Amino acid sequence: MAGTLIPRGFDMQAAVIHLGKRDRKLATWMRRIGPIERDFNERFDPVDALAHSILYQQLSGKAAATIAGRVEALMPRGHKITARGLDAVNDESLRGAGVSRNKVAALRDLAEKSHAGIVPTPAQLARMPDQDLIDHLIQVRGIGRWTVEMLLMFRLGRPDVLPVHDLGIRKGAQIVHRFPEMPDPLALQEFGERWGPFRTLASFYLWRVVEAANPPKPNARPVKRSQD
């Protein structure tokens, strides 16, 4: 896993200029939406982040946040979910917190893969190229490529990630370029080459495009996600 330290985050202004030159239609939406700011320097633990991703799967933000809070309260030191903390909690307690059987199994596998060194430490994480990190983490039960891509984008600020299987990204591309249908993942992968090496910022804007084109209903509460 050893390698060169990879900086967290990227030059947003350079990314904006690049995308504006490479995709004029996206640039129009970018000006409409305005600047996107994101702090990529917040410290986090990979096991805790992945555990939250597992807990948030297939649940509304409010329900998932409630269950995650209960699991955090079960940890020996509270708040952060760790491999040792999961080892110290029995299945009945996790089930009592609202965790499904499948997710209990996924959390157990996460702890096991952490002890085995498959889940990298924060120091190792900072030196792993994107694809290496994906290859390691998808070995954990319940963790797929999309989940790792979200970690790369929102937590690590890797500049060139395009989650082509994400429906929001595909819908955003359809809106921006007025495609008759949403592009399939392979077509989007090829089309998105024009946004490299700043496909992460392009993705952030494509999500915002969908929001702008479909504004939430009045008094609607924002949905908390595992990466927030």
Steps between C-alpha positions, in 0.01 A plus 500: 500500500798731542531781250525872454280716720195608298372850586143529619290730287587686182514847348132585459567810291719308257230234477232760425710656225577161348138384499388833357731455203425133439120506537319826423156356580615387844668840547162671450353296784808559715453876473132462585570285805800697622818392681511169684705494817613189682743449788698183436728534803262365764655200671314170489553132569447259207320237712265761645427648155435159345285389793282806451476427128377150580248626755360761260435258216135471389372724780374857519753743640306555822453129574862421418630785717295370794636146463856624451469705818390192693794298367740780592359496853586127524867565431725477809612861466192623320452681169766349271427151366817291511592139428579435866178671600300275271681197643386602848131522403289187452258445216196535727603852598551602138165350405345685793641824358305435180776348288375233258654153499666562165654822627617333821680247280648783295623681813657177626676455167617862510659444841660174383639662184635787712687260728632319191643822359270509198336820620785754500590722791468878449874519431480224239187652349687822427750318278270266306403579140127506428476159333712329766269635766194381309652154454570470874172627636258318272623183669293605801148360506247771421756738349483552125684721257251788539555515877876520456459766233300711746782468753756598237297804400351632822758392756830496312428759234652296219462717189415255223218272613187450288245259654342391172248266665348781709153588375540864599818535296340335198188715534709815535691421182170442320364837613815696416541354153130436431551136421173322409580238766733467795839379375592150611812465718732407214380788282537740792851370570601578143316833487644606836858474379468865395471601865823331611710556705226680697211259468428527873396864470301418187318238707429745780343734247298227328338417834425869551353521148244234590413691818468828309283340233282332764484736799378347828148565618448786748586412862677181391783406732843422355592133512813415696736261318772273635769724350370822658 
